Amino acid sequence: MDYKEALKTVSTQKARENFMLIEFQWDKKIVLPYKDGLALVGCLANAELLNEQYSKPKTITGIERDSFKTTILSRDEYELIKISHLLGLTLEEVQEQAKQPS
């Protein structure tokens, strides 16, 4: 598969909308269509956190401000990451191929 085939595969999957990136831990990030991300964050409005530590009693506390972080992921960046994965290339290599004329 080359860059043009990968771009065609990725860009025909859905309408060109942005995404929401929800980071729960530095290495655990969820990507959702923006509208779905808003719905998920809305569902967390009254959420609480279950704390389970070894040899300690379980507790339920409020969610701290830094428990998760949200950012917008543009459709273009999303497509570049997907293409990078499909081709087994780095993001920088895919960006270079994207700059080349057709």
C-alpha positions, 0 to 999 in steps of 0.5 A: 500500500502506498500513501495515495491508497492509504489516504483514500482508505482513511478519508472515505471512512467518514465525514470530515469532522474533528475529533476529541482526544480524551487522555485518562493517563499519559499513555491511555487516550481515547479518540472519539468523534467530537460530538461523542466526546462532548457526550462522554464528558457530559456523562462524567459530570456527576462521576466519582472515582473508586480508589483501590489500593493494595492492603487499604480500604476502598474509597470513593472520592470526587474526580480531581481536576487533572483526572482526565484532559480533553483536546481537539484532534483535527481531522487532518492530524487524525488521517496522518496518524491513521495513514502512518499506522497503515504504512508502518511509517513515522508521522514525519515520513508520512508528512513528507509524502503528503507534501509531494505533488501528485 
